C-alpha cells in the first residue's frame, strides 16, 4: 500500500514540477508572463520537486518508511516555501 501511495505522490510532484518548469515563459495563473524573479523561483521549485519525486520513487521501491517520511516532508516544505515566496510577486 505504501508503494502505491508513494508512486502516486511522485507522479503528482513530477506533474507540478513539469507545470512550473514549462510555464516560466508562458502565462502562469494571473500573470501574462512571469517576471524574472518569479520565473527563477518557479525554476528552482520545479527542479527541487523533481529531486523530491525521485526520492519518493526510491522510497517506494526500497520500502523504507523513514525515507518515505523524508520525501513527504521535503515535498511539502518545498511547496510551502514556494507558496510563501509567491506572495511577493502578487
Secondary structure, 3 states (H helix, E strand, C coil): CHHHHHHHHHHHHHHHHHHHHHCCCCCECCECCCCHHHHHHHHHHHHHHHHHHHHHHHHHHHCCHHHHHHHHHHHHHHHHHHHHHHHHHC
